[in-house]
Amino acid sequence: VKYILENCKEDMDFFNTWFEKGIISRLS
């Protein structure tokens, strides 16, 4: 998951807006 957060930060921010708030926080 850390790999995703580091390499796909923009994608994660996009998903965070479209799905539910705090998804990035739960994954990290």
Backbone torsions as a table, in degrees:
resi	resn	phi	psi	omega
1	VAL	NA	-38.4	178.9
2	LYS	-58.7	-35.8	178.0
3	TYR	-60.6	-43.9	-179.9
4	ILE	-63.4	-45.1	-178.6
5	LEU	-63.6	-33.4	-177.0
6	GLU	-82.6	-33.9	-173.5
7	ASN	-103.2	-16.9	-177.9
8	CYS	-128.9	39.7	-175.8
9	LYS	-56.7	-43.3	-178.6
10	GLU	-64.5	-41.2	178.5
11	ASP	-64.2	-41.0	179.8
12	MET	-64.2	-39.4	178.2
13	ASP	-63.8	-38.5	179.0
14	PHE	-63.8	-48.8	179.4
15	PHE	-63.3	-36.5	-179.4
16	ASN	-60.3	-37.4	179.7
17	THR	-73.5	-37.9	-174.0
18	TRP	-82.3	-33.2	-179.4
19	PHE	-91.2	-109.3	-179.8
20	GLU	-126.5	146.3	-177.8
21	LYS	-61.4	141.4	176.2
22	GLY	91.3	4.4	-178.7
23	ILE	-62.8	-38.4	178.6
24	ILE	-65.4	-39.3	-179.8
25	SER	-64.1	-38.9	-179.2
26	ARG	-70.1	-33.5	-177.5
27	LEU	-76.3	-29.9	-176.1
28	SER	-84.9	NA	NA
